[in-house]
Amino acid sequence: MGVREVFEVLYSPVNAFKKIIEKPDFKGVLLVLVLFISSILVVQYVAYSKYFLETRTPDDDDWTESLLNQHNWASNGSPSLDDTDYKMGNADGNHSVKSLVSSDTSIWMKITDIEPLDCSEDTGYKELFFWIKWTRENGAFPSSGATLRLFSGSESSYFESSLTGLMASSDEWTNATLKIGPEQGWSSNNSSDWQSVTGLEFRLVWETPANLTMKIDGLYFRKYVSSIETGYFSGAIIPFSLQAAVTFSMNWILWAGILLMMAKVFREELGPWTTFFVIIGHVFMATVVYTIASAAPLSTLPTLDLPLEAGDVNVLIFETWSPYLAYQVASYLLLVGEVWIVALCAIAIRLLRGITWGRAVSISVVAFVIRFVLRFFFGV
């Protein structure tokens, strides 16, 4: 069986099936399998080029889970860990970092000596995520300012942004995600450099002194990196290939088995089972075509940021992309491909034993309905 007959199934199925019936060969099916796996990898590559995975520093909630590490927390109070009031944790426990000052007009906490982090526009971290909570006698809001500084090299070189619009009321946790980088409106002081962020400071100020508390938790820088760039896709090539091979085999066996069963119901004989399985295996060249075709509309979809706590990623992908016409077109191609397979199966059945077109189409359509029900209810 030559390569020509495998591709001839797509544009001249009658001639192709006649040749296959005369000289059935499983090598053609193996070629279809290789092409199917390749088409799946193409589509997966296109899809994964759109997925941007969250990358954090630190990887876990390390900065607010311990005071005994290479980083230094400092404050105008006394930094300590709070294991009763926190928002995030890691394998080592659940804590927040807190500080208390008595009869003062300000409270600040800072962490220094972090590795120089690149927060530049092109490849650097794009966001700073944290939880913050403050308390003050009578709950008065920080009347003289709430700021966040990002140190660059030294504490005299820094970027600064206001937290006033982000702060919740006294004794309430606030979750904030700040955009960072050259175009995000941070003021710059001295020779600060976005390519080298080495620490940060939270500062709250009032006009009159009082007892003050500040707590910080879940503090990390983050950015979203293409899953192609991270190597996630390349590491998944073998699993994708194995899954595609299993999918192809299951569909091949199910379609052939259901068609044989329906032929018995219609009291028709389809000849030697080896010839029948070979010809049905060639039918799945249609699957290769519509799978490859779906890559084109998928390539036009917008990129998708996938947070670590995204939950069900498939649901997130569907909710984000389903409104787009390109995603809908890619989905419709699956239906078009299934109809194509039904037509090819009808042609194959017709040629195998000279069955009438009406009965051949009936067998193929009923097999499709049964196959659809199995997929809908059992996912096979």
C-alpha positions as CSV (number, residue, x, y, z in Angstrom):
1,M,0.0,0.0,0.0
2,G,1.5,3.3,-1.1
3,V,1.3,6.7,0.3
4,R,-0.8,7.8,-2.6
5,E,-3.7,5.6,-1.7
6,V,-3.7,7.0,1.9
7,F,-4.1,10.6,0.6
8,E,-6.4,9.5,-2.2
9,V,-9.0,8.7,0.4
10,L,-9.5,12.4,0.8
11,Y,-10.2,13.4,-2.8
12,S,-11.1,10.1,-4.5
13,P,-12.4,7.7,-1.9
14,V,-14.0,5.3,-4.4
15,N,-10.8,4.7,-6.2
16,A,-8.8,4.5,-3.0
17,F,-11.1,2.0,-1.3
18,K,-11.2,-0.2,-4.4
19,K,-7.4,-0.4,-4.3
20,I,-7.4,-1.1,-0.6
21,I,-10.0,-3.9,-1.0
22,E,-7.9,-5.5,-3.6
23,K,-4.7,-5.3,-1.5
24,P,-5.4,-4.5,2.2
25,D,-2.3,-3.5,4.1
26,F,-2.1,-2.3,7.7
27,K,0.9,-0.2,6.8
28,G,-1.5,2.4,5.4
29,V,-3.3,2.5,8.7
30,L,0.0,3.0,10.5
31,L,0.7,6.0,8.2
32,V,-2.7,7.4,9.1
33,L,-1.9,7.0,12.8
34,V,1.4,8.8,12.4
35,L,-0.3,11.6,10.6
36,F,-3.0,11.8,13.2
37,I,-0.5,12.0,16.0
38,S,1.3,14.8,14.1
39,S,-1.9,16.7,13.6
40,I,-2.7,16.5,17.3
41,L,0.8,17.8,18.2
42,V,0.4,20.7,15.7
43,V,-3.0,21.7,17.3
44,Q,-1.6,21.3,20.8
45,Y,1.4,23.5,19.9
46,V,-0.8,26.2,18.6
47,A,-3.1,26.0,21.7
48,Y,-0.2,26.0,24.2
49,S,1.5,28.9,22.5
50,K,-1.6,30.8,23.7
51,Y,-1.3,29.6,27.3
52,F,0.8,31.8,29.6
53,L,1.6,30.2,32.9
54,E,2.0,32.1,36.1
55,T,5.6,32.2,37.4
56,R,6.2,33.5,40.9
57,T,9.1,34.7,43.1
58,P,9.1,33.2,45.6
59,D,7.7,30.0,44.3
60,D,5.7,29.5,47.5
61,D,4.6,31.8,50.3
62,D,8.2,31.7,51.7
63,W,8.6,35.4,52.5
64,T,5.8,35.6,55.0
65,E,6.2,32.1,56.5
66,S,9.5,32.5,58.3
67,L,11.8,35.1,59.7
68,L,14.7,32.8,59.8
69,N,15.8,32.8,56.2
70,Q,18.2,34.7,54.0
71,H,15.9,37.7,53.7
72,N,15.5,40.3,56.4
73,W,12.3,41.7,57.6
74,A,12.6,45.0,59.5
75,S,10.2,47.5,61.0
76,N,9.9,50.4,63.4
77,G,8.2,47.8,65.6
78,S,9.2,44.2,66.2
79,P,8.5,41.8,63.3
80,S,7.0,38.5,64.3
81,L,4.9,35.6,62.8
82,D,1.2,35.4,63.4
83,D,-0.2,31.8,63.1
84,T,-3.8,32.8,64.0
85,D,-4.5,35.5,61.4
86,Y,-3.3,34.8,57.8
87,K,-4.5,34.5,54.2
88,M,-2.0,32.1,52.6
89,G,0.5,29.4,53.6
90,N,2.9,26.8,52.4
91,A,4.2,23.3,53.4
92,D,5.9,24.8,56.4
93,G,2.8,26.3,57.9
94,N,0.3,29.1,57.8
95,H,1.5,32.5,59.0
96,S,1.5,36.2,58.3
97,V,4.3,38.6,59.2
98,K,3.2,41.3,61.6
99,S,4.6,44.3,63.5
100,L,3.2,46.5,66.3
101,V,4.1,49.9,67.5
102,S,2.9,51.9,70.4
103,S,1.9,55.6,70.4
104,D,3.4,56.4,67.0
105,T,2.3,58.3,63.9
106,S,3.5,55.7,61.4
107,I,4.2,52.0,61.0
108,W,6.4,50.4,58.3
109,M,7.6,47.0,57.4
110,K,10.2,46.1,54.8
111,I,12.0,43.1,53.4
112,T,15.4,43.5,51.9
113,D,18.2,41.4,50.4
114,I,16.0,39.6,48.0
115,E,17.6,38.4,44.8
116,P,17.8,41.2,42.2
117,L,14.5,40.7,40.3
118,D,14.0,41.9,36.7
119,C,10.8,43.9,36.5
120,S,11.6,45.5,33.1
121,E,9.1,45.9,30.4
122,D,10.0,43.0,28.1
123,T,10.9,39.9,30.1
124,G,10.5,40.9,33.7
125,Y,7.9,40.4,36.4
126,K,4.7,42.4,35.7
127,E,2.8,42.3,38.9
128,L,3.2,42.4,42.7
129,F,0.7,40.4,44.7
130,F,0.1,40.7,48.5
131,W,-2.4,40.8,51.4
132,I,-2.2,43.6,53.9
133,K,-4.1,44.4,57.1
134,W,-3.7,47.3,59.5
135,T,-5.4,48.3,62.8
136,R,-5.4,51.5,64.6
137,E,-7.2,52.8,67.7
138,N,-10.6,54.2,66.7
139,G,-10.0,52.8,63.1
140,A,-9.0,56.1,61.6
141,F,-7.7,55.7,58.0
142,P,-4.1,56.6,57.3
143,S,-4.6,60.3,56.9
144,S,-1.0,61.2,55.9
145,G,-0.4,58.5,53.3
146,A,-0.1,54.8,52.5
147,T,2.8,53.9,50.2
148,L,4.7,51.0,48.8
149,R,8.4,51.3,47.8
150,L,10.4,48.9,45.7
151,F,14.1,49.3,46.4
152,S,16.7,49.0,43.7
153,G,20.1,48.3,44.9
154,S,19.9,50.5,48.0
155,E,17.1,51.9,50.1
156,S,17.9,55.4,48.8
157,S,17.1,54.3,45.3
158,Y,13.5,53.2,44.9
159,F,10.2,53.3,43.0
160,E,7.1,54.4,44.9
161,S,3.4,54.0,44.5
162,S,0.4,55.0,46.6
163,L,-1.7,52.3,48.4
164,T,-4.4,54.7,49.6
165,G,-7.0,53.7,47.0
166,L,-6.4,50.0,47.7
167,M,-6.6,49.9,51.5
168,A,-9.6,48.4,53.3
169,S,-10.9,49.6,56.6
170,S,-9.1,49.0,59.9
171,D,-8.8,45.3,60.9
172,E,-9.7,44.0,57.4
173,W,-7.5,42.1,55.0
174,T,-6.9,43.7,51.6
175,N,-5.8,41.8,48.6
176,A,-3.9,43.9,46.1
177,T,-2.3,43.2,42.7
178,L,-0.1,46.1,41.5
179,K,1.2,46.5,38.0
180,I,4.9,47.1,38.0
181,G,7.3,48.3,35.4
182,P,8.4,51.4,33.5
183,E,5.0,52.3,32.1
184,Q,2.9,51.7,35.3
185,G,3.0,55.1,36.9
186,W,5.5,54.5,39.7
187,S,7.6,57.5,40.7
188,S,11.3,57.0,40.5
189,N,13.9,58.2,43.0
190,N,17.7,58.4,42.5
191,S,19.2,55.7,40.2
192,S,16.5,53.1,40.6
193,D,16.5,50.4,37.9
194,W,13.5,48.2,37.0
195,Q,16.0,45.4,36.1
196,S,17.2,45.2,39.7
197,V,14.5,45.2,42.4
198,T,16.1,44.1,45.7
199,G,13.5,44.8,48.4
200,L,10.2,46.5,49.3
201,E,8.6,48.5,52.0
202,F,5.0,49.1,53.2
203,R,4.5,52.4,55.1
204,L,1.3,53.9,56.7
205,V,1.3,57.4,58.2
206,W,-1.2,59.3,60.4
207,E,-1.2,62.8,61.8
208,T,-1.6,61.8,65.4
209,P,0.1,59.0,67.4
210,A,-1.7,55.8,68.3
211,N,-1.2,52.0,68.8
212,L,-0.7,50.6,65.3
213,T,-0.4,47.1,63.8
214,M,0.5,46.0,60.3
215,K,0.3,42.4,58.8
216,I,1.6,41.2,55.4
217,D,0.9,37.8,53.8
218,G,1.0,36.1,50.4
219,L,3.7,38.4,49.1
220,Y,5.3,37.6,45.7
221,F,6.2,39.0,42.3
222,R,4.6,37.3,39.3
223,K,4.6,37.2,35.5
224,Y,3.1,35.0,32.9
225,V,5.4,33.0,30.6
226,S,4.4,31.1,27.4
227,S,4.1,27.4,28.1
228,I,6.3,27.0,25.0
229,E,9.1,29.1,26.5
230,T,8.9,27.3,29.9
231,G,9.4,23.9,28.2
232,Y,6.0,22.7,29.4
233,F,4.9,21.7,25.9
234,S,8.1,20.0,24.9
235,G,7.9,17.9,28.1
236,A,4.3,16.9,27.2
237,I,5.0,15.8,23.6
238,I,5.4,12.1,24.6
239,P,2.2,12.1,26.7
240,F,0.3,13.9,24.0
241,S,1.5,11.4,21.4
242,L,0.5,8.4,23.5
243,Q,-2.9,9.9,24.2
244,A,-3.4,10.6,20.5
245,A,-2.5,7.0,19.7
246,V,-4.9,5.6,22.3
247,T,-7.7,8.0,21.0
248,F,-7.1,6.9,17.4
249,S,-7.1,3.2,18.3
250,M,-10.3,3.5,20.4
251,N,-12.1,5.4,17.7
252,W,-10.9,2.9,15.0
253,I,-12.1,-0.1,17.0
254,L,-15.3,1.5,18.1
255,W,-16.3,2.6,14.7
256,A,-15.4,-0.7,13.1
257,G,-17.1,-2.7,15.8
258,I,-20.3,-0.6,15.7
259,L,-20.4,-0.8,11.9
260,L,-20.1,-4.6,12.0
261,M,-22.8,-4.8,14.6
262,M,-25.1,-2.6,12.5
263,A,-24.4,-4.6,9.4
264,K,-25.6,-7.7,11.3
265,V,-28.7,-5.9,12.4
266,F,-29.4,-5.0,8.7
267,R,-28.5,-8.6,7.8
268,E,-25.6,-7.6,5.6
269,E,-22.1,-9.2,5.4
270,L,-19.1,-7.0,5.1
271,G,-16.6,-9.6,4.2
272,P,-13.2,-10.5,5.8
273,W,-12.7,-8.6,9.1
274,T,-9.1,-7.8,8.2
275,T,-10.1,-6.0,5.0
276,F,-12.9,-4.2,6.8
277,F,-10.6,-3.0,9.6
278,V,-8.0,-1.8,7.2
279,I,-10.4,0.2,5.1
280,I,-12.0,1.8,8.2
281,G,-8.6,2.7,9.5
282,H,-8.0,4.7,6.2
283,V,-11.3,6.6,6.8
284,F,-9.6,8.4,9.6
285,M,-7.5,10.4,7.2
286,A,-10.5,12.8,7.4
287,T,-9.7,13.2,11.1
288,V,-6.2,14.3,10.3
289,V,-7.5,17.0,7.9
290,Y,-10.1,18.6,10.2
291,T,-7.7,18.4,13.2
292,I,-5.0,20.3,11.2
293,A,-7.6,22.7,9.9
294,S,-8.7,23.6,13.5
295,A,-5.2,25.0,14.1
296,A,-5.8,28.0,11.8
297,P,-8.7,29.5,13.8
298,L,-7.1,28.6,17.1
299,S,-4.0,30.6,16.1
300,T,-6.1,33.8,16.0
301,L,-7.4,33.6,19.5
302,P,-6.0,36.0,22.2
303,T,-3.4,34.7,24.7
304,L,-4.7,33.3,28.0
305,D,-3.1,33.9,31.4
306,L,-3.4,30.8,33.6
307,P,-3.0,31.6,37.4
308,L,-1.7,28.8,39.6
309,E,-5.0,28.8,41.4
310,A,-7.0,28.8,38.2
311,G,-9.1,25.8,39.3
312,D,-10.5,23.8,36.4
313,V,-8.3,25.1,33.5
314,N,-10.6,23.6,30.8
315,V,-13.5,25.6,32.2
316,L,-11.4,28.8,32.3
317,I,-10.3,28.2,28.7
318,F,-13.9,27.6,27.5
319,E,-15.3,30.6,29.4
320,T,-12.6,32.9,27.9
321,W,-12.5,31.7,24.3
322,S,-16.1,30.4,23.6
323,P,-17.4,33.9,22.7
324,Y,-14.9,34.2,19.9
325,L,-15.9,33.2,16.4
326,A,-12.6,31.5,15.8
327,Y,-13.2,29.1,18.7
328,Q,-16.7,28.3,17.5
329,V,-15.3,27.6,14.0
330,A,-12.8,25.2,15.4
331,S,-15.6,23.4,17.3
332,Y,-17.8,23.2,14.2
333,L,-14.9,21.6,12.3
334,L,-15.3,18.6,14.6
335,L,-18.9,18.2,13.5
336,V,-18.0,18.6,9.9
337,G,-15.3,16.0,10.3
338,E,-17.7,13.5,11.9
339,V,-20.1,13.9,9.0
340,W,-17.2,13.4,6.6
341,I,-16.3,10.1,8.4
342,V,-20.0,9.0,8.1
343,A,-19.9,9.6,4.4
344,L,-16.6,7.7,3.9
345,C,-17.8,4.8,6.0
346,A,-20.9,4.6,3.8
347,I,-18.8,4.5,0.7
348,A,-16.6,1.8,2.1
349,I,-19.5,-0.3,3.1
350,R,-21.1,0.1,-0.3
351,L,-17.9,-1.0,-2.1
352,L,-17.1,-4.0,0.2
353,R,-20.1,-6.1,-0.8
354,G,-22.1,-4.1,-3.3
355,I,-24.6,-3.1,-0.7
356,T,-27.2,-0.6,-1.9
357,W,-26.5,3.0,-1.2
358,G,-29.6,3.4,1.0
359,R,-28.6,0.5,3.3
360,A,-24.9,1.6,3.4
361,V,-25.9,5.1,4.4
362,S,-28.3,3.8,7.0
363,I,-25.7,1.5,8.6
364,S,-23.2,4.4,8.7
365,V,-25.7,6.9,10.1
366,V,-27.0,4.6,12.8
367,A,-23.4,3.8,13.8
368,F,-22.7,7.5,14.1
369,V,-25.7,8.0,16.4
370,I,-24.5,5.1,18.6
371,R,-21.0,6.4,18.6
372,F,-22.3,9.9,19.6
373,V,-24.3,8.5,22.5
374,L,-21.3,6.6,23.7
375,R,-19.1,9.7,23.6
376,F,-21.8,11.9,25.2
377,F,-22.5,9.5,28.1
378,F,-19.3,7.6,28.6
379,G,-16.6,9.9,27.1
380,V,-15.3,7.2,24.8
